Structures are given as C-alpha cells and as structure tokens.
C-alpha cells in the first residue's frame, strides 16, 4: 500500500512539474542589467526604453520569436561592479536567463565578462564603451552593439586631425576615459598631442585641470584644441569660463545625451563625431523609432535609446535565424559576422571580437532657438570601412 502511495505521489509531482517546464520552454528569458539608479542613471533608462521599443518593433508587436515569448528581466546594478557581477550570475543561474544585455558602465561590464564565460551564456554589451571589453578582457561569449572607445576616438580624430593642430585631452580617470584617450592618441596622424588630463569621475570643480590644460596649450602655434571625453555627472565644458578664447583655444568633443548637449549651445561651430543624433540617420528603422518615441514620450529618442533599440534588433535577428533556439553555441555561430538593421543603418558583428562595426557622424554644432541643445549638423557619415578599428584581443 505504501509503495503504491509513493508511486502515485511521484506521478503527481511529475505532472505538476511538467507545466512549469513547458512554460520555461515557451519563453526566451533576457536579463537586462543596467544603471537604473546611480551616476549613469540617465543613460541606463534610455537604453531600457530603446530595448523594449526595439523588441516590439523587431517582433512586429508580438514579443515572440519562434513561438516563444520574450521575457525581459530588469536588474539595477547601480553602477557598482560587484553588484553587476552578482546580478548577472543570479540571472543566469537562478532566473534561468538565456541571454543578458547590458551594462551601462564600463567598470561594471569588465566585472561581468568572466561571469558570462563561467556560465557559457551570451552577454550582449550595450552601451559600455571601454575597448578592453572586446579587447584584452574579452571572451567568446561577449558581443557588443554599443560603439567602443576606438570607434569614438577614431571618428573624432577624423574630424579634427589636421596638420598644424595641437591637442590636449580631458577625460575621466577610469576605463572609459583612459581607453578613449589611448585610442584617440593612436588615431592621430597629423595633429600633435601635448597633454592628457585625467580627473576623478565625480569632479565638479574643473579649475585646476583647466589651468594645466591652458598652460600646455597657450604658447603653441596654430590651431589649439581641448578634446573632451566625459560621461555622467559634472560639466567639463565649464573650462570655457576660464576665457579659453583669450588663448585661442577651442573645445571639441563627441556626442552626448540631449540634456548634456544644452551646454553645446555655447560653442557654435564646435566639431566632433557622434554615435547618434535622432535627426541624422535616414532609414526606415530610425524613422520608426523616432515616431514611436514621440508617440510614447512626446520627445525625440536620445543617444542611448538608439543603443538599446540596436541591441534588440541584433537579438531578434539572431533568434529568428535560429528559429528561437537559445543554444549558446548556435547563437554564437549565427551572430559572428551577422549583419542587422538598426536606427543607425546596418551594423555587422566582426567575427574576431564580436564588436559591431557601424557608422559614426562628423558634426558641427548649430544653434537653433527651436531646440534646447546645440544641434549637431551632419558634416559627413564616417562609414565603418573608413575607420581602422584595431582588434585588441589577440585573435
């Protein structure tokens, strides 16, 4: 009698477990780990909005691929590397995430890379920028839709690297800033670099750093430029308050989120290169994203919205190709060399390091009273084949 009861209970347990297993099989679980709070909160929230809009667009509103429902698990790393690392491990193990997207901070990303390798699951990096993510710290489970420091720096060098130009740099003292300056320096072929200034990420008083930059540049002949690479809080453009014009010193920088570009209005004619500005790319995906964003948020999509949208397009393109199969090796094989459409046009994952090759945009700032920010007017699109982006992972 006891034996029959045990058999019946075992059969019941199997029956109860089956629906859970079936539900799991009917889902594709995507962990999005990003700075929902912390110093890069504004960037993280844009990425999340773009990711969700992109998944809706890429699936035609169904949020399904291959008959499986896309389930997005949001996690807040607060910009803290240790927290990001533990959240990714928990997402892969406890939450049974098939794939992860994020994070916002380069420091957090570098802490997360070994976790992806340990669990043998893909981490699609968006928007963390440091070169080392797809460079010497890279492993085969890492793909990146976000641009890297070299793409930022080389495109900016294309914009300002001319004979007779003297450059000094101002950057934050961590992976994003140092990798950016390193790549920029390597890309310069004509201009002369005379000084690198690194300041803490939370700097609010730029006086001392600005004075060092001025001292290095003021007596140089020809055109003199301070190239700024900065993310998050703090306004490095305050250095203009030290009357740079008196010394004939200009400022140059890359693109940024729209609120940060309010300060660009003080620099009409300023040149640089940007990853994205909603008014620049002309393609159906960008048109759709801009329209959807205006409809939902009553405002244009921003810098990192495009990144989240691009990550979604990459994921759905790969999953459609595998018929919804989330087997990691199959996804890696599919994604290596894969091209996919984004708000920036076509991107392609380079086989050697899984970095998305993509266009950048040389701009000049125009002041338009209709906008609260300096408007980056396109000078020209810098196509992927024009930028010799180094492969830094030894492959």
N, C-alpha and C positions, 0 to 999 in steps of 0.2 A: 504493500500500500504506500509505504514511504517512498519507495523507488518511483512509483507512478506519479506521485505528487511532485517529486523533484523534476521528472521529465516534463510534466505539464508546466511547471514554473519556468523551466529553461526555454520551453517553446514560447511561452508568453513573453519572456524577456527578449527573445529574438524578434518576435512580432513587433514589440514596442520600439526596438532599436531600428527596425527597418525604415520607418518613415523618416526618422532623423537622418539616416544615412542617405536616403533618397533625396531629402531636402538639400543635404550638403552637396550631393552630386549635381543637383539642379541649379547650383549657384557658382558664380565666379567671384571670389572674395578679394577685394582690392583694399589694402591698407594705405591710407593717406596720412603720413606722419609729417607734420609741418608746424611752423610757429603760429599757432592760433593766438598765442599771447607772447610777450617778450619783446625784445628790441626790434625784431623784424616782422612784427605782427601785421603791419600793413601789406607787406609782400605776401605773407602766408595766406591771408584772407583772399587776396586777389587770385592766387594760384588755385585755392579751393573752388572759388566761383567759376574760374575758367575750366577746371577739371570737370565739374558737374555739367556745365553747359556743353562742353566738348563731348562728353559721353552721351548726352541727349542727342546732339547733332549727329554724331557718328553712327548711332544706332537707329536713327530716324524716329526718335522719341520712345522707342520700345524699352530701352535699358536692358536689352537682351542680345546675346550673341550665341549662335548655335543652339537656340532653345534654352539657354541658361541665363538666369537673372544676374545682372551686375549688382553686387552689394559693396558699397563703399563704407569702410570703417575709418572714421576720423579719429586721429590721436594728436594731442598737443605736446610737442617736445619742448616748448617754452624757450627754444634757442639753446638748450643745455645738452652738450654731447652725451653725457652719461645717461640722461633720461631718454634721449632719442635712441640710443643703443638698446636700452632695456625694453622700450616700447616696440621696437622692431622685432626683437627676439620673442616677445609675448604675442605679437601679431602673427608671426609665422607658426609658433608652437601652439599657443592656447586658442587663438582666434582662427586658426587654420587658413590664414590669408594665402592666396595662390601667388600673389604678386604685390609688391609695395611701390608706392610713389612718394617722392619727397627726398630730402627735407629742404627747408628754406636756407639754412645756414651751412656754409662750407665746413665749419668746425664740427657740426653735428653729422654731416654726411661722412666725413672721414672716420668718425667713430662707428658709423653704421656699416661701412663696407665689409669688414670681416664677418659681421653677423649674416649678411646675405650669402657669403661663401660658406659659412658654417652650416646654414640650413639649406644650402643649394637651391635658393629661390631668387628670382629676379628682383632687383631694386632699380626702378626707373627714376633716375635722379632729375629732379625739377624743383627749384631753379638753382640750387647751389652751384657755384661757378668755378671754384678753385681747380686749376689744371691737374693737380695731383689726384683728383677723384677719378679721372680717366687717364692718369699718368702713373707715377711710381707706386701709388696705393691701390691701383685698380685690380679687379679680378673679373673673371669671365661672366659673372652674374650681374655686372653693373652695365646699364645703358644710361645714356643721358640725352634728353631732348633739349634741356637748357643749354645756352651757349657756355663755352668755357672761357677762362681768363685770356687765353691766346686769341680766341675769336674777337673778344672785346678789344684787346690791346692792338692786335694787328690791323683791325679795321680803323681804329683811332690813329694808328701810325700812318696808314694810307692817307688819312685826312690831313695830317699836319707835318708829315715827314718830308721836309723840303730843304734844299741846300741853304745855308745861311741862317737856319733856325737853331736857337739854343733852348733846351727844355730842362725843367726841373719837375719832379713829381711830388704829389702829396697824396698819401694813402693811409689807410688804417693798418695798424700793426697786428695783423693776423693773416691767415692763409689767403683770404680773398684779396687783400691789399698787396701782399708781398708777391703772390703769384701773378697778379695783374701787372705790377711794375716790371717784374722779371721778363714776362712775355713782351711787354711794350718795348723794353730796352733791347731785347733781341731782334725786334722787328724794325727798329730804326736803322736806316741805311744811309741817310743824308744828314739829319739833324744831329746836334751834339747834346748829350745828356750830362749835366754838370752837378746835379744833386738829387738825392732821394730823401724825402722827409716822411717818416712814419710816426703817427700819433695814435694814442690809445683809442679804442673803438668808441668810447663814451665821451670823447673830447667835445667841450662846448666853447672853450676859450682857445682860439687859434692864433693868438698874437705872437707867441714865442716862435711857433713853427713858421708862421708867415714871415717873420723877420729874418729867420735863417734863409728862407727861400729868396727873399729880396736881396739879401747880402750876396748870395751866389749869382744872381742874375743881373743886378743893376748895372754893372760895368761891362756886360757882354755886348758885343756889336750885333747889329741886325735884329731880326725878329726874336722876341723873348716870350716864352710860353710856360705857364704852370699847368701841367696836366693833372687833373684831379680824378682819383678813383675812390669812391666812397659809397657806403651803404648804410641804411638805417638812420638813427638819430644824429643830431648835430648838423650844423650848416657850414661846411668848409668854404662856401662862397663868401663868408664874412671876411675872408682875407682881402677882398676888394676894398674894404673900409680903410685899409692902410694906404690908400691912394696909389695903387699899382700903376695907374696911368702916368703918374709923375715920372716913373722909371721906364715907361714904355713897355710894361709887362702885361701880357694878355692871359686870359684863363681859357683852357679847353677842357672838355670832359665828354663822357659818353652820355647815353640817355638815362632816364630815371622815371619813377612814377610821377604822375601829373602834379600832385601837391609839392613834390621836391622841385619840380621844374618851374614853380612860381618864381623862384629866385633867378631863373634864366632870363626873365624879362629885363633884368638889369644889364644883360650882356647881348644886345642886338648884334648880329653878325658873328657871334661865337660859333666856332666849328667843332665838330666831333663826329663820332659814329655811334649809332644806337642799334640796339637789338630789335626794338619795335616801337612804333607810334601808330595809333589807330588810323591816322589819315594817310599813311604812306603806302602799304601794300595794296595792290589792286588784283584781287582774286575772289572767287565765289565763297571760299571758306571765311575769309576776313569779312566780306560783306555780310555773311550770315551771322557771324559772331557780333559784329558791331550792331546790327539790327536787333538781335536778341538781347544784347546788353542794354541798349537804350530802352527797350520794351520793359525789361525786368527792373533795371536800376535807375532809369531816367538819366543816364550818364554814359559817356563812352567807355569802352573797355580799356584797361591800362596795361602797362608793361608786363606784369606777371600774370594777368588774365590770359594773355596770348600764350604764355608758357604752359599754364595748366591745360588750356584747350589743346595745345600741341601734344602734350603727354597723353591726353585722352585719345586723340587721333591715332597716335602710334600704337597704343594698347589695342584699340578696336581693330585697326588694320591687321595687327599680328594675330589677334584672336579669331578674326574672320578667316584668315588664311589657314589656321589650324582647325577650323570648324568648332571652335570653343574649347579645344583641348588645352589644358593648362600645364601639361607636362613641360618641365623646365627645359630639358634638352631640346625638345621640339620647338619651344618658343625661341630659344637662343639661335637655333639653326634658321628659323624663319626671320628673325629680326636682324641678323647680321647681313648687312648690305641692303636692307629693306628701305624702300622709299615710301613716303606717306605725305599726304597733303595737310597743310597747317595754315593758320592765318598769315604766315609769312611766305607762303608758297610751299614748294616741295622741299622736304628735308630727307636726308639719307643717313642711316646709321653706318658709319665707317666700320668695316669688318675688323680692323686691327685693334680698335679701342672702344668701339660702340658709341663714339661721340657723334651726335647728329651734326652733319655738315649742312650749313644753312647760310642764307644771305644776311648781310648787315647793311646799314644805311648811313652813308655820309650825309650829314645835315649842316645847315646854317640856321641859327636862331633868328626868327622874325617875331617882332612884337605886333600882336593883333589885339586891339581892345576888346574883341568879342570873346577872347579866351583869358582865363586867369593865370595861364602859364605861358612861358616862351614857347612859341610853336617851332618845332624842328622841321624846316622845309627841306625836302629831298634835294640833294646835290646830285647823287647817283647811288644806285644799288651796287653794293660790292658783293659779287657773286662768290659762292664757295670756292670755285676753281681759281679765283684771283688771290685767295689767301692761303699761303703755305702753312697750314696749321701743323705744328710738329706732332709726331707720335712719340709720346714720352714714357710709354710703359715697357719699352724694350722688345716689343713683338716685332 
